[in-house]
C-alpha cells in the first residue's frame, strides 16, 4: 500500500519497505539506519521508520519550526488538511 504525505504543499509518496527507505538515504547514514532499525521494538518499527527515516528533511524542518511556534503560543499558522492534502477551512 502506497503511503503519501504532504510536505510544503507537495504530495509525496513515501518508501514502502525498509529496503526502499535505506536505499533513499545518503550512504553515510545507512549504518545509523541499520542500527536504529535493529534496536527498535517491533511494535514501534513502522512508526519510527516512517517518521525518523522516510520523511524528507524538509518535513523535519517544518516540524521543528511548528514546534517552536506552538511552544511560543502561536497557533494561528496551523492548517488542517483532508486526506487529499487540501486545506480545510476553519
Secondary structure, 3 states (H helix, E strand, C coil): CCEEEEECCEEEEECCCHHHHHHHCCHHHHHHHHHHHHHCCHHHHHHHHHHHHHCCHHHHHHHHHHHHHHHCCCCCCCCEECCCCCEECC
